Amino acid sequence: MKPGSFRLLCCAAVLLWPMAGSIAQDEAAAELGTLLADIDTYQADVRQLIVESSGGVLEESEIRFMLKRPNGFYWETLEPYPELIVTDGKQLWNYQPDLLQVTVEDWNGDRSELAAQLLNGRIDEIEQDYFINGGRVGNGDSFEFILEPVDPASLYERVTLYFRDNSLGSIHIDNGNGQRTFWEFFNPQINEAIEDSAFVFEAPEDIEIIDNRGAP
């Protein structure tokens, strides 16, 4: 989609909402903020599907996800290609066991996975980047929110969040190139204790350590 077309689409979506959309967006943002506000820790099993524009499944992955506010983040791909991304908010480790190597970098919050950005609870930061619409759906026990980026050059064209029983159920991402990513969350554990050490990677012996800390 051309940037100009995307700007028109965003404008049209806003104009189609009642009261020029601003009130509805404020209410949706407040409701989303309420759902996220009480999360201090979050753990879940994640099923990731990457679907190409033709509809074919490009990749299916099993992931273990943990988050601890404000900066603890753990994203471990179990199948089919093992990989771990973990940070304590100061350093980020990217461990690839098949290659017997780990890359260490200074942490940059702007590069965090979208799931972590959405679950960190800073709704004011989310509002800076996205138009937020949506609310209760179905019988009232579920919520759906549609986030459309303010910046037409964003990597994402649309992000849809679905909550069931006040817990995050799925995130659906439409990329600008027609590819889609779908994260479905299972067995969520909210506000159960997680040790800080879970977000610090201890390198096994005999693996290569690539230290990029301090790199420009």
Residue frames as qw, qx, qy, qz and C-alpha x, y, z in Angstrom:
[[0.000, 0.888, 0.459, 0.000, 0.00, 0.00, 0.00],
 [0.386, 0.525, -0.036, 0.758, 1.33, 3.44, -0.92],
 [0.267, -0.192, -0.508, 0.796, 2.00, 5.86, 1.97],
 [0.242, -0.050, -0.084, -0.965, -0.54, 8.35, 0.66],
 [0.605, -0.251, -0.608, -0.449, -3.22, 5.69, 0.48],
 [0.528, -0.267, -0.712, 0.378, -2.47, 4.62, 4.03],
 [0.046, -0.079, -0.301, 0.949, -2.84, 8.20, 5.29],
 [0.461, -0.132, -0.309, -0.821, -6.25, 8.38, 3.62],
 [0.633, -0.249, -0.725, -0.106, -7.27, 5.07, 5.16],
 [0.358, -0.208, -0.610, 0.675, -6.31, 6.27, 8.65],
 [0.160, 0.028, 0.074, -0.984, -8.21, 9.51, 8.15],
 [0.562, -0.175, -0.518, -0.620, -11.27, 7.65, 6.88],
 [0.560, -0.253, -0.767, 0.187, -11.22, 5.26, 9.83],
 [0.169, -0.184, -0.468, 0.848, -11.13, 8.18, 12.26],
 [0.305, 0.003, -0.134, -0.943, -13.94, 10.05, 10.50],
 [0.569, -0.203, -0.688, -0.401, -16.18, 6.97, 10.49],
 [0.375, -0.269, -0.757, 0.463, -16.08, 6.78, 14.30],
 [0.194, -0.854, -0.465, -0.132, -18.77, 8.76, 16.21],
 [0.294, -0.937, -0.007, 0.187, -17.87, 12.28, 17.37],
 [0.394, 0.828, -0.398, 0.011, -15.01, 12.40, 14.86],
 [0.866, 0.124, -0.448, 0.185, -13.50, 9.37, 16.60],
 [0.182, 0.548, -0.527, 0.624, -11.60, 11.29, 19.29],
 [0.605, -0.402, 0.360, -0.585, -13.98, 10.41, 22.16],
 [0.984, 0.026, -0.070, -0.163, -14.23, 6.79, 21.08],
 [0.680, 0.432, -0.455, 0.379, -10.44, 6.57, 20.83],
 [0.113, -0.542, 0.522, -0.649, -10.00, 8.07, 24.29],
 [0.804, -0.259, 0.245, -0.476, -12.48, 5.59, 25.74],
 [0.953, 0.205, -0.221, 0.022, -10.86, 2.66, 23.96],
 [0.435, 0.526, -0.528, 0.505, -7.40, 3.72, 25.17],
 [0.389, -0.481, 0.467, -0.632, -8.68, 4.05, 28.74],
 [0.935, -0.101, 0.096, -0.327, -10.30, 0.61, 28.59],
 [0.840, 0.347, -0.349, 0.229, -7.16, -0.97, 27.16],
 [0.137, 0.585, -0.526, 0.602, -5.09, 0.80, 29.80],
 [0.672, -0.396, 0.326, -0.534, -7.33, -0.64, 32.54],
 [0.990, 0.068, -0.081, -0.091, -6.85, -4.17, 31.23],
 [0.721, 0.412, -0.357, 0.427, -3.07, -3.73, 31.20],
 [0.146, -0.799, 0.274, -0.515, -2.66, -1.65, 34.36],
 [0.730, -0.538, 0.321, -0.275, -2.58, -4.43, 36.94],
 [0.957, 0.202, -0.126, 0.165, -0.04, -6.65, 35.19],
 [0.313, -0.836, 0.446, 0.071, 3.28, -6.79, 37.04],
 [0.223, -0.352, 0.869, 0.267, 4.40, -10.17, 35.70],
 [0.801, 0.356, 0.026, -0.481, 3.06, -12.23, 32.82],
 [0.231, -0.324, 0.889, 0.225, 3.93, -15.75, 31.65],
 [0.787, 0.365, 0.217, -0.447, 2.37, -17.72, 28.80],
 [0.549, 0.001, 0.726, 0.415, 2.93, -20.30, 26.11],
 [0.341, 0.648, -0.089, -0.676, 2.67, -18.72, 22.68],
 [0.664, 0.295, 0.627, 0.281, 1.77, -20.21, 19.31],
 [0.060, 0.657, -0.217, -0.719, 3.12, -18.05, 16.51],
 [0.660, 0.450, 0.561, 0.219, 1.93, -18.26, 12.93],
 [0.025, -0.546, 0.295, 0.784, 3.51, -16.26, 10.13],
 [0.594, 0.516, 0.617, -0.010, 1.21, -16.22, 7.10],
 [0.277, -0.110, 0.431, 0.852, 2.26, -14.96, 3.69],
 [0.323, 0.282, -0.023, -0.903, 0.06, -12.72, 1.55],
 [0.462, 0.056, -0.721, -0.514, -1.25, -15.70, -0.44],
 [0.783, -0.353, 0.019, -0.512, -2.61, -17.28, 2.74],
 [0.863, 0.095, -0.471, 0.157, -0.02, -20.02, 3.08],
 [0.660, -0.745, 0.080, 0.054, 1.61, -20.64, 6.46],
 [0.450, 0.745, -0.432, 0.235, 5.23, -19.56, 6.22],
 [0.330, 0.271, -0.763, 0.486, 6.22, -20.61, 9.73],
 [0.699, -0.585, -0.239, -0.336, 4.64, -22.04, 12.89],
 [0.346, 0.392, -0.635, 0.569, 6.52, -21.72, 16.16],
 [0.660, -0.617, -0.427, 0.024, 6.13, -22.61, 19.82],
 [0.234, 0.568, -0.291, 0.734, 7.35, -19.90, 22.20],
 [0.531, -0.560, -0.534, 0.347, 7.73, -19.41, 25.94],
 [0.109, 0.664, 0.051, 0.738, 7.12, -15.81, 26.99],
 [0.500, -0.591, -0.476, 0.419, 7.76, -14.06, 30.31],
 [0.147, 0.669, 0.034, 0.728, 7.57, -10.41, 31.24],
 [0.500, -0.581, -0.461, 0.447, 8.32, -8.58, 34.47],
 [0.119, 0.910, 0.119, 0.378, 7.82, -4.87, 34.71],
 [0.348, 0.791, 0.014, -0.503, 9.49, -2.57, 34.15],
 [0.308, 0.719, -0.523, -0.338, 12.14, -4.14, 31.91],
 [0.422, -0.244, 0.873, 0.036, 12.32, -7.92, 32.26],
 [0.734, 0.442, -0.114, -0.503, 11.56, -9.68, 28.97],
 [0.378, -0.272, 0.876, 0.126, 12.03, -13.33, 27.94],
 [0.744, 0.461, -0.045, -0.481, 11.07, -14.70, 24.50],
 [0.322, -0.380, 0.852, 0.164, 12.24, -18.26, 23.85],
 [0.742, 0.321, -0.326, -0.490, 11.43, -20.02, 20.60],
 [0.659, -0.284, 0.684, -0.133, 11.25, -23.75, 21.36],
 [0.559, 0.204, 0.749, 0.289, 10.21, -25.15, 17.98],
 [0.971, 0.200, 0.001, 0.131, 11.12, -25.42, 15.14],
 [0.587, 0.503, -0.250, 0.583, 14.26, -23.26, 15.42],
 [0.595, -0.635, -0.354, 0.343, 15.44, -22.77, 19.02],
 [0.316, 0.474, -0.080, 0.818, 16.42, -19.22, 19.91],
 [0.407, -0.679, -0.500, 0.350, 16.31, -17.08, 23.03],
 [0.157, 0.579, -0.010, 0.800, 15.98, -13.32, 23.36],
 [0.558, -0.656, -0.468, 0.195, 16.16, -12.10, 26.96],
 [0.246, 0.543, -0.170, 0.785, 16.90, -8.79, 28.68],
 [0.418, -0.507, -0.577, 0.486, 17.05, -7.36, 32.17],
 [0.041, 0.965, 0.258, -0.026, 16.61, -3.83, 30.83],
 [0.260, -0.825, 0.360, 0.348, 20.35, -3.18, 30.73],
 [0.059, -0.406, 0.809, 0.420, 21.71, -5.87, 28.44],
 [0.844, 0.277, 0.042, -0.457, 20.11, -8.00, 25.77],
 [0.341, -0.332, 0.859, 0.187, 21.21, -11.55, 25.02],
 [0.787, 0.373, -0.160, -0.465, 20.36, -13.35, 21.78],
 [0.425, -0.368, 0.827, 0.018, 21.25, -17.01, 22.20],
 [0.780, 0.366, -0.294, -0.413, 21.20, -19.35, 19.20],
 [0.716, -0.390, 0.576, -0.059, 21.97, -22.86, 20.49],
 [0.892, 0.383, 0.223, 0.087, 22.23, -24.38, 17.01],
 [0.499, 0.769, -0.203, 0.344, 25.11, -22.00, 16.26],
 [0.761, -0.332, -0.302, 0.467, 26.62, -22.36, 19.72],
 [0.320, 0.204, -0.070, 0.923, 26.79, -18.59, 20.10],
 [0.156, -0.810, -0.517, 0.230, 25.26, -15.72, 22.04],
 [0.287, 0.501, 0.094, 0.811, 25.29, -12.04, 21.06],
 [0.338, -0.629, -0.478, 0.512, 25.30, -9.48, 23.88],
 [0.196, 0.537, 0.233, 0.787, 24.15, -5.90, 23.23],
 [0.049, 0.097, 0.404, -0.908, 23.17, -2.82, 25.19],
 [0.164, 0.547, 0.813, -0.114, 19.42, -2.82, 25.70],
 [0.096, 0.028, -0.228, -0.968, 17.35, -0.53, 23.50],
 [0.364, 0.341, 0.699, -0.512, 13.66, -0.39, 24.44],
 [0.487, 0.520, -0.145, -0.686, 12.72, 0.81, 20.96],
 [0.400, 0.335, -0.790, -0.321, 13.75, -2.59, 19.60],
 [0.364, -0.059, 0.837, -0.404, 11.67, -4.68, 22.00],
 [0.003, -0.269, -0.909, -0.318, 9.18, -7.21, 20.71],
 [0.315, -0.371, -0.271, -0.831, 5.73, -5.75, 20.11],
 [0.656, -0.460, -0.593, -0.082, 4.20, -8.08, 22.70],
 [0.526, -0.297, -0.412, 0.682, 6.44, -6.56, 25.37],
 [0.047, 0.140, 0.062, 0.987, 5.70, -3.00, 24.23],
 [0.468, -0.421, -0.436, -0.643, 1.98, -3.64, 24.50],
 [0.724, -0.459, -0.514, 0.032, 2.13, -5.39, 27.85],
 [0.445, 0.072, -0.403, 0.796, 4.41, -2.91, 29.59],
 [0.192, -0.707, -0.630, 0.260, 1.28, -0.93, 30.50],
 [0.169, -0.411, 0.017, 0.895, 2.50, 2.47, 29.33],
 [0.395, 0.651, 0.646, 0.050, -0.69, 3.32, 27.50],
 [0.085, 0.906, -0.014, -0.414, 0.43, 6.92, 26.92],
 [0.203, -0.491, 0.676, 0.511, 3.37, 5.61, 24.86],
 [0.379, 0.287, 0.851, 0.222, 1.09, 3.30, 22.88],
 [0.261, 0.838, 0.425, -0.221, -1.23, 6.24, 22.15],
 [0.058, -0.759, 0.325, 0.561, 1.71, 8.19, 20.71],
 [0.140, -0.292, 0.822, 0.469, 2.28, 5.47, 18.12],
 [0.007, -0.270, -0.917, -0.294, -1.23, 4.17, 17.40],
 [0.512, -0.183, -0.086, -0.835, -4.84, 5.21, 16.90],
 [0.015, 0.028, 0.962, -0.271, -6.77, 2.93, 19.29],
 [0.600, -0.083, -0.141, -0.783, -10.36, 1.84, 18.72],
 [0.546, -0.072, -0.830, -0.085, -12.52, -1.01, 20.01],
 [0.424, -0.348, 0.442, -0.710, -13.89, -2.27, 23.31],
 [0.541, -0.029, 0.776, -0.325, -16.21, -4.99, 24.57],
 [0.481, 0.197, -0.628, -0.579, -17.41, -7.65, 22.12],
 [0.420, -0.119, -0.898, -0.055, -19.65, -10.70, 22.30],
 [0.519, -0.638, -0.560, -0.099, -21.42, -11.20, 25.61],
 [0.227, -0.921, 0.099, -0.302, -19.26, -8.61, 27.34],
 [0.819, -0.501, 0.215, 0.180, -16.57, -10.92, 28.69],
 [0.736, 0.105, 0.311, 0.593, -14.24, -10.26, 25.76],
 [0.033, 0.877, -0.045, -0.477, -12.53, -7.20, 24.32],
 [0.724, 0.326, 0.343, 0.501, -11.11, -6.42, 20.91],
 [0.091, -0.863, 0.060, 0.493, -8.90, -3.42, 20.16],
 [0.726, 0.523, 0.236, 0.381, -7.67, -2.30, 16.75],
 [0.350, -0.741, 0.151, 0.552, -4.47, -0.27, 16.67],
 [0.657, 0.654, 0.209, 0.312, -3.52, 1.60, 13.51],
 [0.610, -0.230, -0.035, 0.757, -0.12, 3.32, 13.41],
 [0.052, 0.901, 0.123, -0.413, 0.10, 7.09, 13.38],
 [0.101, -0.633, 0.557, 0.528, 3.24, 6.90, 11.23],
 [0.826, 0.451, -0.039, -0.337, 2.46, 5.68, 7.66],
 [0.466, 0.593, -0.656, 0.039, 6.01, 4.31, 7.47],
 [0.616, -0.413, 0.576, -0.345, 5.38, 1.93, 10.39],
 [0.038, 0.241, -0.954, -0.175, 6.35, -1.73, 9.97],
 [0.147, 0.338, 0.910, -0.189, 2.77, -2.63, 10.89],
 [0.162, -0.303, -0.470, -0.813, -0.39, -1.73, 9.03],
 [0.636, -0.466, -0.083, -0.610, -2.76, -2.85, 11.78],
 [0.192, 0.156, -0.888, 0.389, -2.51, -4.60, 15.15],
 [0.665, -0.394, -0.288, -0.565, -5.53, -6.36, 16.67],
 [0.031, 0.240, -0.826, 0.508, -5.58, -7.35, 20.35],
 [0.678, -0.331, -0.463, -0.465, -8.14, -9.79, 21.70],
 [0.110, -0.299, 0.736, -0.597, -8.78, -10.32, 25.41],
 [0.668, -0.323, -0.569, -0.354, -10.91, -13.08, 26.93],
 [0.709, -0.593, -0.361, 0.121, -11.82, -13.09, 30.61],
 [0.197, -0.971, 0.134, 0.029, -9.71, -9.94, 31.04],
 [0.623, -0.452, 0.514, 0.378, -6.57, -11.80, 29.89],
 [0.278, 0.622, -0.481, -0.552, -4.72, -11.33, 26.62],
 [0.861, 0.159, 0.466, -0.125, -5.79, -14.07, 24.23],
 [0.731, 0.296, 0.398, 0.469, -4.15, -13.12, 20.94],
 [0.009, -0.736, 0.173, 0.654, -2.33, -10.46, 18.94],
 [0.690, 0.475, 0.484, 0.253, -2.83, -10.30, 15.17],
 [0.178, -0.665, 0.227, 0.689, -0.39, -8.15, 13.18],
 [0.676, 0.662, 0.303, 0.117, -0.93, -7.08, 9.58],
 [0.488, -0.400, 0.283, 0.722, 2.39, -6.10, 8.07],
 [0.290, 0.701, -0.090, -0.646, 2.60, -3.55, 5.29],
 [0.120, 0.395, -0.781, -0.468, 3.88, -6.15, 2.83],
 [0.751, -0.008, -0.385, -0.537, 0.77, -8.34, 3.12],
 [0.520, 0.048, -0.815, 0.251, 2.38, -10.79, 5.53],
 [0.586, -0.611, -0.031, -0.531, 0.56, -11.45, 8.79],
 [0.302, 0.214, -0.819, 0.438, 1.77, -12.62, 12.19],
 [0.683, -0.487, -0.247, -0.485, -0.55, -14.24, 14.71],
 [0.166, 0.267, -0.794, 0.520, 0.33, -14.81, 18.39],
 [0.706, -0.451, -0.346, -0.422, -2.05, -16.90, 20.49],
 [0.040, -0.488, 0.665, -0.564, -1.42, -17.02, 24.25],
 [0.788, -0.265, -0.522, -0.192, -2.11, -20.16, 26.29],
 [0.747, -0.373, -0.440, 0.330, -1.88, -20.98, 30.01],
 [0.133, 0.716, -0.152, 0.668, -1.40, -17.38, 31.10],
 [0.613, -0.478, -0.467, 0.421, -0.04, -16.77, 34.59],
 [0.076, 0.782, 0.060, 0.616, -0.49, -13.22, 35.78],
 [0.266, -0.766, 0.303, -0.501, 1.35, -11.64, 38.72],
 [0.949, -0.291, -0.051, 0.112, 3.01, -14.84, 39.85],
 [0.380, -0.817, 0.346, 0.261, 6.51, -14.35, 41.24],
 [0.840, 0.465, -0.052, 0.275, 9.39, -14.45, 38.74],
 [0.640, -0.554, 0.091, 0.525, 12.96, -14.11, 39.96],
 [0.185, 0.897, -0.218, -0.339, 15.03, -11.32, 38.41],
 [0.364, -0.444, 0.756, 0.315, 17.62, -13.96, 37.52],
 [0.653, 0.412, 0.636, 0.024, 15.19, -15.36, 34.91],
 [0.436, 0.891, 0.127, -0.011, 16.04, -12.32, 32.77],
 [0.106, -0.809, 0.554, 0.162, 19.82, -12.69, 32.98],
 [0.922, 0.318, -0.207, -0.074, 21.46, -15.14, 30.60],
 [0.540, -0.610, 0.570, 0.110, 24.21, -17.37, 31.94],
 [0.590, 0.577, -0.485, -0.291, 26.26, -18.54, 28.97],
 [0.984, -0.124, 0.129, 0.025, 26.97, -22.28, 28.81],
 [0.456, -0.574, 0.539, 0.415, 30.57, -23.35, 28.50],
 [0.437, -0.049, 0.736, 0.515, 32.17, -23.74, 25.10],
 [0.380, 0.765, 0.505, 0.123, 29.92, -21.31, 23.21],
 [0.401, 0.264, 0.124, 0.869, 31.04, -18.24, 21.30],
 [0.125, -0.783, -0.430, 0.431, 30.23, -14.91, 22.96],
 [0.348, 0.469, 0.282, 0.761, 29.87, -11.95, 20.57],
 [0.266, -0.642, -0.414, 0.588, 30.01, -8.82, 22.72],
 [0.259, 0.561, 0.362, 0.698, 28.54, -5.79, 20.92],
 [0.330, -0.832, -0.368, 0.253, 28.06, -3.67, 24.02],
 [0.275, -0.690, 0.122, 0.658, 29.13, -0.11, 23.47],
 [0.411, 0.198, 0.619, 0.640, 28.86, -0.47, 19.68],
 [0.153, 0.246, -0.024, -0.957, 27.58, 2.68, 17.93]]
